[in-house]
Amino acid sequence: MNLVWQRFTLSSVPLKEYLRGSLLYRSVFGVLGSWRQGSILLQWGDAIAAALLSLVYALAPFVSTTLIGLLLVACVGFWFLLTVSDDMRSPDYVGVTPIHIPVCIFWGAAVIATALSPVKAAARSDLITFTLYLCLFAFCARVLRSPRIRSWLIILYLHVSLIVSIYGLRQKFFGVAQLATWVDPESPLSKSVRVYSYLGNPNLLGGYLLPAVILSLIAIFSWRGLPRKALAITMFVVNLACFRFTDSRGAFIGLAVALIALVFILPYWYQEYLHPFWRKWLLPMLIGGFAALIVAALVFSNEFRLRILSIFAGRADSSNNFRMNVWTGVFKMIGDYPVFGIGPGHNSFNKVYPLYQLPRYTALSAYSIFLEIIVETGFVGLASFIWLLIVTFNAGLLQLQRLRQLKNSDGLWLIGAMVTMVGMLAHGLVDTVWYRPQVNTLWWLMVGIVASYYTPLRQAKKQEFTSPNPNSAAY
């Protein structure tokens, strides 16, 4: 059974050796390796790649989606240039990880869905966007193998999110126009202010800040020195406060699930350093403390309590009722296109959904990323996405075990990436801000971070006999 699981998750496949013997792989990867040695531009390849990724994540909350798209095109172009000029003979070279394979399968499902789509022109347009995101993952997985670049990009995102959060708090304290009916008009909270900072939508802001809350919490454990830890604590408090004032119920669910996952995984990471008493009781105490914190928030904040209780109000809440009516139409779409869906992207959805919608319930998406995946790429696409998640989390846990044995503190960021993914998936159960470029780029950054830790089996065994560097990710 264990062998079947290893094959299913690709964890025992000698991927590096297999690909080096693949004619198709060798015809693309490293085909211009000799040219790179004499190229002045590519001598600075990693620095240029880091700069391009920095532009994406530094500007994403402040610029139009068109400019983000242009930056993604630049990233993809440079990734291709690096890929065809890589030195495959290097013993440390890793071109493809197990995570790349289900990503390609997921893309293949989208291609087939586009070919079979009832609205092919719209699907083709959005397939290009979808491809850009997947190539961004490949770019991140390659570039972030450098711990220094990985650390820099996380630090950059945390500083940008701090700016976004500060502006969001200013909106809460000084007031800001509500651009839409974001709260049930018949609710006692109908006059409350939901902040949206630079992103224009509180649910989108909640989705953007969810990774920032988790990563700033991880930074408290990872960053060394009192000034840096003080900065991490400041980031966590400010991000969490702004996150709270978005009043995004889906984001609240995502953060709660992410924190529960973190509560379970952190004791494992620190288990070796704990007294036997704490090894036994730390997890129950953390769970109890988390539960007590939630209860205290519900008791002492009437606004927070009403917002949380509205989740369970069913159709009595207008937002819940709207989503349920949209899901009714979505289920009908799935019934008619169950295998490969209608094609990827919101353009396809906008052309097909009006044929199934209930009167007065127009929508731009399915309000659930899992339903959206089924609508766009059918159950085949959903199966490939679930396989991608399984392979990614399995690969992350295997590398976490390796880093724990090496006593490498860089594993804390791997924990942060996986926990963030869990939270974003939980948020995505009831919303689709995951598809917005400000959030989708963060999702593929997290997947790329997990992939960047991948070490082939033989290389991993060699590392067990080398001296660890526990401060490799210290900031």
Beta strands, then each sheet from edge to edge (+ up, - down):
end
